């Protein structure tokens, strides 16, 4: 049976999920097999790897790291948690202290909102996430989903930009929409989605088309450029027609 080792090093920077980066500070690594070179700072961990730092925990099948360059690679069933932040991927690469990549079915979740893609590159200093690959998805806390070929997400300002074959499906609002590209301001109070290029939005059977559409959180739509609207009035319940006074008099005379 392989013995589990525990390594603690104040000089090494480990995964900190709060900023999706390697951050300075104390950390610990436990694994079935652990090898560390004090001179070069290179280390490897295999089997049931658990990395903890400042209240955050990351688990994976294996890891390689360097305490001097603050770089590393976590592979196999990578899961990282800290506070309300959660990341899942097949491989996590820390290129340096600032720039990281989540690769292979990557999903990053914070405050009920998640972004998914084959690969997500993240810059700590810019608080900026960029998807890489042929698909990307942004899921909101109410279940609404925005799909596109690529999504850039500025987490600091709460602005997501989507490119290529944008579609939106919001069961909570009975809304579907599509466009060539989109800008999504995630602020709950003043948020909106701006659809750009071949924009179409349908809600409750009513459809609006234009070169540009803006849908705000109060379900108000603003359209611009070759606007077309298809409105389906709601059916009113049928009312029973009351006989006129004249008809009643004729009946009584008869």
N, C-alpha and C positions, 0 to 999 in steps of 0.2 A: 504494500500500500504506500502510495506516495505521501510524503509529509507536506502539510500546508505551511508555507512560510509567510512571515509578515515583515514588511520593509517600511520604515518611516524615515523620511529625509526632508529636512527643512529647506535644503538648497534646491530641490527639484520642484518645478511647476507642473501641476497636474490638471486634469480636466476640470473646468469649472462650468457647469451647465448654465449658470446665471448669465454668462456672456458668451456662451458657446466658444470658449477659448481656454488656453492654458494660462492660469493666473498664479502669480507668485504667492507663496504661503505654504504652511505645513500641510502634509498630506500623508496618506498611508495606502499601501498596496498589499493585498493578500491574494495568493494563488496557490495552486497545487505545485507548480514549479516556478521558481523565481531566480533570476540571474542578474547581478548588477556589477558593473565595473566602476569602482570608485575613481579611477584615474580619468577615464574617458567620459563618464556620465551615462554610458549606454546601459540599458536594462531591457530584459525581456521577462514576460510573465505568461504562463500557460495554465489553462484549466481553472474554471470557476474564478476568474479574475474579478476582484472587487477593488475599486479605487474610490477613496473618499477624500473630500476636501471641503472645509468651511460649510458643513451641513449638506453638501451635495454628494450623491453617490452614483457611480457608473459601474456597470457590469458588462462583461464581454467574455468571449472564449479565450482570447489571447491579446497581448499588447506588447508593443515595442516603443521605447521612449529614450530620450536623451535629456538629462537634467541640465546640461549646459546650454543647449540650443533651444530648450523649452519646446521641443517638437515631439511628435509621437503618433502612433497608429494603433487604434483599437479595432479589432476585427471579430466578426461572428456574434450575432445576436446582441448587438450593442444597445443598451438601454441606459439612459441617464436621467436623473431626477433631481430637482432642486426647487423647493417652494411649489409654485403653480406651473413650473416649466418642466416639459417632458420631451425627450427626443428618442426616436427609434430609428435604427439604420443597420446595414450590414457591416459598414466600415466607417470609422471616424478618423479623419486625418487632421492633426494640428501641424500646419506648415511652419508656424512660428507662434509667438505669444499673441498675435493679433488676428491671424487669418486661419480659418478652419473649413473643413468640408465634411458633410454627411453624405454618404454614398450608398446606394442600393436600397430602394424603397424607403427613402428618407421621409420622416414625418416629424415636424417640430411643432409643439403645441405650447401655447401660453395664454392664460386668462380665457380659456374656452375657445380660442381661435387657433387653427392649425394650417400649416402650409406643407404640401407634399410634392415630391418630385423624385426622379431617379437620382438626382444629386442637388444638394443645396450648399452653396458657398456663402460663408458668413464673415463679415468684417466687424471685429469688436469695436474699433475706434469709430466707425461710421454707423454702427448698429444697423447694418444693411445686409439683407438676405437676397440672394440671386439664384434662381433655379437654372439647372443645366440639363438639357435633354429635350425630348420631343413632347413632353406633357408636364403640366403643373396644375395644382389644385389648391384653392384657398377656401377653407370651410369656416363659416361664422358660427357663433355660439347658438344662433336660432335654427341651425340646420341648413341655412342657405349655402349653396356651393357655387363658386366661380371656377370654371375650367378654362385653360388657355395653353398655348404652346410654351409660353414663358411668363414668369411672374417675377418682378422685382419688388421687394417689400422693405420699405423704410420703416423700421419698427419704432424709431425715435419719434417721427412725425405722424405715424399711423397712416401712411399712404402706400397703397399697392398699385403697381402699374402692370397691366396684363397685355400680352401681345399674341396675335395669331389665333384665329378661330375661337374667339371668346364666347362662352355661353354661361348663363346664370340660371339657376333653378332654385326658387325660394318657395317651398311648400307653405311656410308660415304666412306668406303674403299672397299665395296663389299667383305667383309671378314667374314668368320665364322671359329671358332676353338673350340677344346675341348681337355681336358686332365684330369688327376687325380688331379693335383694341379697346382698352377701357382703363379708367382711373378710378380707384376706389378709396375714398376717405373713410376710415373705419370709426371715426368719432361717433359715438352713439347719439349725442345731442344734435350735431350739425353735419352728420355724415351724408354722403351721397355716392352714387355710382354714375360716372359719365361714360356713355357708350359712344365710340367714335368710329365712323365708317360703316355704312350698311347697317345702321342701328335699328333694331326691332325690339319692342317690349310688349308683352301680352299679359293682361291681368283681368281676371273675372270675365274673360271672353272679349275684352276690349283691346284693340291693337293700335299702337302708335309706331310709325316708321319715319325715319329721317336720316340725314347725314350725321347728325349728332343728337343724342338724347341724354338728359340728366334726370335721374330718379333720386329723390331725396327720401329721408326717413319717414316723412309724413305722407308718403305715397303720392306726391305731386310730381308730374313729369313735365319737363321743359324740352321742346323739340326745335330743331333748327335745320334748314336745308331740305327742300323737296319733301315737306311733311305730308304724311298721309295718315288719316285716322279712321279706324273702323270701330264704330260704337254699337254695342248690342244692348238696347234698353232692357232693364229688368222687367220681367213679366209681373203685372199687377193681378192680385186675386180677383176672380170674376165676382161681380155684384148682381144680386137678383133685381130685375127691373120691376119697379112698383107700378101697378095699373094707374092710369090717370083718373082724375075726378070725373071727367066726362064719361069714361068707360064704365065707371062704377054706377053713375046715374042711369045709363042705358040698361045695365043689368037689373037694377031695381025696378025700372018701368016694365021690363019684360016679365 
